[in-house]
């Protein structure tokens, strides 16, 4: 996992499974922000369900399948943009 130092701006590579250990910057020694584990994100599931419902309402069973695929892709893209 990469964390940027708030003081000097250097990107520090720290282990992702470090837990609650607080690291210091390799360059200036300042404390880095806490390593918070990623929270569960439901954007992809919401996109999948919403796309299936909307596609099913407009195009029947085939529309539901196509809508679910497009919804899942859009949900995954939204997760990366956040």
NORJORA-V555566 format. One record per backbone hydrogen bond with DSSP energy under -0.5 kcal/mol. CO is the residue of the C=O (numbers start at 1). NH is the residue of the N-H. E is the energy in kcal/mol with one decimal. If there is no record, write none. Layout:
CO_NH_E ; CO_NH_E
This chain:
1_14_-3.2 ; 3_12_-3.4 ; 5_9_-1.0 ; 10_5_-2.5 ; 10_12_-0.6 ; 12_3_-2.7 ; 12_14_-0.7 ; 15_18_-0.9 ; 18_21_-0.7 ; 21_23_-0.5 ; 23_32_-2.9 ; 25_29_-0.8 ; 30_25_-2.7 ; 34_36_-1.2 ; 42_46_-2.6 ; 43_47_-2.2 ; 44_48_-2.2 ; 45_49_-2.5 ; 46_50_-2.7 ; 47_51_-2.4 ; 48_52_-2.0 ; 49_53_-2.4 ; 50_54_-2.5 ; 51_55_-2.7 ; 52_56_-2.3 ; 53_57_-2.0 ; 54_58_-1.8 ; 55_59_-3.1 ; 56_60_-1.3 ; 59_63_-1.0 ; 60_64_-2.1 ; 61_65_-1.8 ; 62_66_-2.4 ; 63_67_-2.9 ; 64_68_-2.2 ; 65_69_-2.0 ; 66_70_-2.5 ; 67_71_-2.7 ; 68_72_-2.3 ; 69_73_-2.1 ; 70_74_-2.5 ; 71_75_-2.5 ; 72_76_-2.1 ; 73_77_-2.1 ; 74_78_-2.0 ; 75_79_-1.8 ; 76_80_-1.6 ; 77_81_-1.3 ; 78_82_-1.1
